[in-house]
């Protein structure tokens, strides 16, 4: 039996973001009976339970700001090593999600190798480039990435562009890397099982005062690097007859204040800030009902919300950066941050004929089928765990 410990997510069941969904799919869609998964889960109380046959290790850490994630990852790593040693697990693997524990990583690697444990790291994207962090924290994330790339047994990159970055930026370390993307599920065909989600969607439409097929959609964290300012500016400039629905964790922070000062977003009938939606089935229906999806993410990796959009929404407009081009290829339209670029694409997109929309939708779904199914991703990870 190969024991695999997964650390770096908030845990399962997934109710937060991309890493959590990844861990849930990796562990619950398991193919090989030779693998046992143990998942570190951030919790309010210490404990241990089983969820869908996955061993969940519930851990607590103090509320200490950004350092909380570092402390959690280190605690989970040490726990895994202790349990592996105690139980005499042979050829165990620790999969670390994100590069946060670089300051401790060399010492942890030495302990792991003494026990015959291999350490795989999924670096995610460019965390050190995210504007939500101050300069000190950004420098630490970059340092941490450097240390972990240098020491890890294998870097598993979820985009080809990220793998190229690792190989180029850290060429002197000759890092061992591989490409294994994030995954997505195509929507199910209509069935009785979907009636609850469809009813919830009908209620959501009423609550937001929008009509199915008659809204543009944005889904993502409300942070500057997701380019909300550009998308709102261009959407208002395009002067479309349908509203822009934004599903995000809006806080009245500096970004919000800047948008309000520039565009008077509060109470604007063209903009619908719909809050967050963590019900996956409902979010799928919302995506399916969108006339067009706008994707402004530009910092790193294969973005889960982009894959979900391609799986569900026919017409997708993506910020033209290498990460998004790699995923969308010919299945999407692209825009830049230059003034007028997105407005032009929006005006074009809403005038597409039904056959043209269907053609885009078919190409988008084929991208998921060809490269991003969870079955493909899970099999790829398991091959490496069992090697």
Secondary structure as the mmCIF struct_conf table of DSSP 4:
data_model
#
loop_
_struct_conf.conf_type_id
_struct_conf.id
_struct_conf.beg_label_comp_id
_struct_conf.beg_label_asym_id
_struct_conf.beg_label_seq_id
_struct_conf.end_label_comp_id
_struct_conf.end_label_asym_id
_struct_conf.end_label_seq_id
STRN STRN1 UNK A 2 UNK A 7
BEND BEND1 UNK A 8 UNK A 9
BEND BEND2 UNK A 12 UNK A 13
BEND BEND3 UNK A 16 UNK A 16
HELX_RH_AL_P HELX_RH_AL_P1 UNK A 18 UNK A 28
TURN_TY1_P TURN_TY1_P1 UNK A 29 UNK A 29
TURN_TY1_P TURN_TY1_P2 UNK A 33 UNK A 34
STRN STRN2 UNK A 35 UNK A 42
BEND BEND4 UNK A 44 UNK A 45
STRN STRN3 UNK A 47 UNK A 51
TURN_TY1_P TURN_TY1_P3 UNK A 52 UNK A 53
STRN STRN4 UNK A 54 UNK A 59
TURN_TY1_P TURN_TY1_P4 UNK A 65 UNK A 66
HELX_RH_AL_P HELX_RH_AL_P2 UNK A 67 UNK A 87
TURN_TY1_P TURN_TY1_P5 UNK A 88 UNK A 88
BEND BEND5 UNK A 90 UNK A 91
STRN STRN5 UNK A 93 UNK A 97
BEND BEND6 UNK A 98 UNK A 99
HELX_RH_AL_P HELX_RH_AL_P3 UNK A 102 UNK A 114
TURN_TY1_P TURN_TY1_P6 UNK A 115 UNK A 116
STRN STRN6 UNK A 118 UNK A 122
BEND BEND7 UNK A 125 UNK A 125
HELX_RH_3T_P HELX_RH_3T_P1 UNK A 127 UNK A 129
TURN_TY1_P TURN_TY1_P7 UNK A 131 UNK A 132
BEND BEND8 UNK A 133 UNK A 133
HELX_RH_AL_P HELX_RH_AL_P4 UNK A 135 UNK A 151
BEND BEND9 UNK A 153 UNK A 153
STRN STRN7 UNK A 154 UNK A 157
BEND BEND10 UNK A 158 UNK A 159
HELX_RH_AL_P HELX_RH_AL_P5 UNK A 160 UNK A 169
TURN_TY1_P TURN_TY1_P8 UNK A 170 UNK A 170
HELX_RH_3T_P HELX_RH_3T_P2 UNK A 171 UNK A 173
TURN_TY1_P TURN_TY1_P9 UNK A 174 UNK A 174
STRN STRN8 UNK A 177 UNK A 179
STRN STRN9 UNK A 184 UNK A 184
HELX_LH_PP_P HELX_LH_PP_P1 UNK A 186 UNK A 189
BEND BEND11 UNK A 190 UNK A 190
HELX_RH_3T_P HELX_RH_3T_P3 UNK A 192 UNK A 194
HELX_RH_AL_P HELX_RH_AL_P6 UNK A 195 UNK A 208
TURN_TY1_P TURN_TY1_P10 UNK A 209 UNK A 209
TURN_TY1_P TURN_TY1_P11 UNK A 212 UNK A 213
BEND BEND12 UNK A 214 UNK A 214
STRN STRN10 UNK A 215 UNK A 219
BEND BEND13 UNK A 220 UNK A 220
BEND BEND14 UNK A 222 UNK A 223
HELX_RH_3T_P HELX_RH_3T_P4 UNK A 224 UNK A 226
HELX_RH_AL_P HELX_RH_AL_P7 UNK A 228 UNK A 238
TURN_TY1_P TURN_TY1_P12 UNK A 239 UNK A 239
BEND BEND15 UNK A 241 UNK A 242
STRN STRN11 UNK A 243 UNK A 247
BEND BEND16 UNK A 248 UNK A 248
BEND BEND17 UNK A 252 UNK A 253
HELX_RH_AL_P HELX_RH_AL_P8 UNK A 254 UNK A 263
TURN_TY1_P TURN_TY1_P13 UNK A 266 UNK A 267
TURN_TY1_P TURN_TY1_P14 UNK A 269 UNK A 270
STRN STRN12 UNK A 271 UNK A 273
HELX_RH_AL_P HELX_RH_AL_P9 UNK A 280 UNK A 288
TURN_TY1_P TURN_TY1_P15 UNK A 289 UNK A 289
BEND BEND18 UNK A 291 UNK A 291
STRN STRN13 UNK A 292 UNK A 295
BEND BEND19 UNK A 299 UNK A 301
HELX_RH_AL_P HELX_RH_AL_P10 UNK A 304 UNK A 312
BEND BEND20 UNK A 314 UNK A 314
STRN STRN14 UNK A 316 UNK A 319
BEND BEND21 UNK A 321 UNK A 321
HELX_RH_AL_P HELX_RH_AL_P11 UNK A 322 UNK A 328
HELX_RH_3T_P HELX_RH_3T_P5 UNK A 329 UNK A 331
BEND BEND22 UNK A 332 UNK A 332
STRN STRN15 UNK A 333 UNK A 335
BEND BEND23 UNK A 337 UNK A 338
TURN_TY1_P TURN_TY1_P16 UNK A 339 UNK A 340
HELX_RH_AL_P HELX_RH_AL_P12 UNK A 341 UNK A 349
TURN_TY1_P TURN_TY1_P17 UNK A 350 UNK A 351
HELX_RH_AL_P HELX_RH_AL_P13 UNK A 354 UNK A 371
STRN STRN16 UNK A 373 UNK A 373
HELX_RH_AL_P HELX_RH_AL_P14 UNK A 374 UNK A 386
#
